[in-house]
Amino acid sequence: GQGEYRGMSLKARLIGAGAVGAVLTAALLIAPHEGEVRSTYADPLVRTAAHPLGIPTACFGQTGTDIPMGQAYTAEQCAQMLVGEVREVLHQVDACMPGLPAGPRAAFTSLAYNIGAQNLCRYRLAERARQGDYAAACRGIDSVVYVAGKDCRDPANGCSGIVKRRNQERAVCEGRAAR
C-alpha cells in the first residue's frame, strides 16, 4: 500500500534518509498530504508558459529543474528528496521564526512546505510566533485555507484536503497530536 516498500514503512525510509527530530516530525506530517508518486507527472495545479500542462512533479510534490518528465524514482530516492527539501524549508522557517518550540516548528515547516516559506514568513501568524505568542500563531494556521482564491472550507471547491492538513498541522502545533 501507500507508504510501504518491501515492508519498509515511510518512517523507516525517512530515518534511513537521515531524518531526525523536527525534520522527521515535519516529513511525517507532510508526506500523507502530498502523496507519493514515484515517477514524474505534470501537476495541472501549477501551469507556466514553459509547462502549459503543469510543472514536472515527482515523489512527495518535488518540483524543480532536476525533475525531468519521464523519470522514475525508487522509494529511497523519494524519501531522500523529501528529507532534503524538508531540511531546506526548516532552515527557512528557523530564519524567519527563530527559537520555535518543537510542535510549532514542525507544524510551520509543514505549512511552509505547502505554501512556501517566503509566503508564510509574511503572514500575521509568523509575526505572532516571533513575538512568542505561540497559541495565536497556531490558531492562525486555520486561516491558511485558500487555494487559487478558493476557500477550501467550502466542499464545492474540491480542496477539502487542505482543511484536513491544516487541522493536523494545528494539532501538532498545539501539542495535541502524536508526533
PyMOL commands that set and color helices and strands:
alter all, ss='L'
color gray80, all
select helices_A, chain A and resi 10-16+21-34+75-96+102-115+117-120+124-130+134-143+155-157+160-173
alter helices_A, ss='H'
color red, helices_A
select strands_A, chain A and resi 37-43+55-59+62-63+146-147+150-151
alter strands_A, ss='S'
color yellow, strands_A
deselect
rebuild
show_as cartoon
